[in-house]
């Protein structure tokens, strides 16, 4: 579920299509920009995305500049300062952040601080699995390996903390 613009009228919402997240035998990695545009349109139609979709270049210039993570979310102010950054998109979490921001008093008595948190997120596993199957068997294998890597990194981060 994506945040509704009318709930947060001071913000614009965009979807940045960077690459096919889990290419497979049926839906491969993009060989050129036209293929990438077609894939972004297909994703828009399959998921019913209503936000404007921006398509990164084939080299992934924007994706690299913003951290190369698979499903990041950013909230920037009009000057480009980062207000919110998450390594996985959650419309509910973004909405909570924007609601808290709107409820905060303005002026010299208020201030901001840097914070990190690990937040739970529930994914629509069935729809995601259908997408992997659409792309081909290699997509499912690649995603399973990515999940192992993420779990190993999380364990290492907990040990070093």
C-alpha positions in Angstrom: 0.0 0.0 0.0 1.5 3.3 -1.0 1.0 6.5 1.0 -1.8 8.7 -0.3 -0.8 12.1 -1.4 -3.8 13.8 0.1 -2.7 12.5 3.5 0.5 14.4 3.3 -0.1 17.3 0.8 3.3 19.0 1.4 5.1 16.0 -0.2 5.4 14.6 -3.6 5.7 10.8 -4.1 7.9 9.1 -6.7 8.9 5.6 -7.5 12.5 5.1 -8.7 12.8 2.0 -10.9 16.5 1.0 -10.7 16.7 -2.5 -12.1 14.9 -5.9 -12.2 15.4 -7.0 -8.6 15.5 -10.7 -9.3 16.1 -11.4 -12.9 15.6 -15.0 -14.1 15.3 -17.0 -17.3 12.0 -15.5 -18.3 12.6 -11.9 -17.3 16.3 -11.2 -17.6 18.4 -8.2 -16.6 18.0 -5.2 -18.8 20.2 -5.1 -21.9 19.3 -1.5 -22.7 17.2 1.5 -21.6 14.2 0.6 -23.8 14.0 -2.8 -22.0 14.3 -1.0 -18.7 11.4 1.3 -19.6 9.3 -1.6 -20.7 10.0 -3.4 -17.4 9.1 -0.3 -15.4 5.8 0.0 -17.3 5.1 -3.7 -16.7 5.8 -3.3 -12.9 3.5 -0.2 -12.8 0.7 -2.2 -14.5 1.2 -5.4 -12.4 1.3 -3.6 -9.1 -1.0 -0.7 -9.9 1.6 1.9 -9.0 -0.1 5.3 -9.3 2.9 7.5 -8.4 5.1 8.9 -11.1 7.9 6.4 -11.9 11.4 7.7 -12.5 13.7 5.3 -14.4 17.4 5.2 -13.5 19.9 4.8 -16.4 21.2 1.4 -17.3 24.3 1.9 -15.3 22.3 2.6 -12.1 23.8 6.1 -11.5 21.0 7.2 -9.1 20.8 3.8 -7.4 24.5 3.9 -6.7 24.4 7.4 -5.4 21.7 6.4 -2.9 23.2 3.3 -1.5 22.4 0.4 -3.9 19.9 -1.2 -1.5 17.0 -3.1 -3.1 13.9 -1.2 -1.8 15.0 2.0 -0.2 12.8 4.9 0.8 13.9 8.5 1.3 12.2 11.7 2.4 14.0 14.8 1.4 13.1 18.4 2.1 12.9 20.9 -0.7 16.6 21.8 -0.2 17.7 18.1 -0.6 18.4 17.4 3.1 17.7 13.8 4.2 14.8 13.7 6.6 14.1 10.0 6.5 15.9 7.0 5.1 14.9 3.4 5.2 16.5 0.4 3.6 13.1 -1.2 3.0 10.0 0.6 1.9 7.1 0.7 4.3 4.3 3.1 3.5 3.0 2.8 7.1 6.4 3.8 8.6 6.8 6.7 6.2 3.3 7.8 7.1 4.1 7.6 10.8 7.2 9.7 10.3 5.4 12.4 8.3 2.5 12.5 10.8 5.0 12.9 13.7 6.8 15.6 11.7 3.6 17.5 11.1 2.6 17.3 14.8 6.0 18.7 15.9 6.0 22.3 16.9 7.9 24.6 14.6 10.3 27.3 15.7 13.4 27.6 17.8 12.0 25.4 20.6 12.1 22.3 18.4 15.0 20.4 17.0 15.9 17.1 15.3 18.3 14.3 16.1 19.8 11.4 14.2 18.3 8.0 15.1 18.5 4.4 13.8 16.1 1.6 14.4 15.3 -1.9 13.3 11.6 -1.9 12.3 9.5 -4.9 11.5 7.9 -5.1 8.1 5.4 -7.6 6.7 5.7 -8.4 3.0 3.0 -9.9 0.8 4.9 -13.1 0.4 2.5 -14.8 -2.0 2.5 -11.9 -4.5 6.3 -11.6 -4.2 6.7 -15.4 -4.8 4.5 -15.1 -7.9 6.8 -12.3 -9.2 9.9 -14.5 -8.7 8.2 -17.4 -10.5 7.3 -15.1 -13.4 10.9 -14.2 -13.8 12.1 -17.8 -13.7 13.7 -20.4 -11.4 17.0 -18.6 -11.2 15.2 -15.6 -9.6 13.9 -17.7 -6.7 17.4 -19.2 -6.1 19.0 -15.8 -6.3 16.6 -14.3 -3.8 17.0 -17.2 -1.3 20.8 -16.6 -1.4 20.2 -12.9 -0.9 18.1 -13.7 2.2 21.0 -15.8 3.6 23.5 -13.0 3.0 21.2 -10.5 4.7 20.7 -12.8 7.7 24.5 -13.3 8.0 25.1 -9.6 7.9 22.5 -9.0 10.6 24.1 -11.6 12.8 27.5 -10.1 12.3 26.2 -6.6 13.1 24.6 -7.8 16.3 27.9 -9.5 17.3 29.9 -6.3 16.7 27.5 -4.1 18.5 
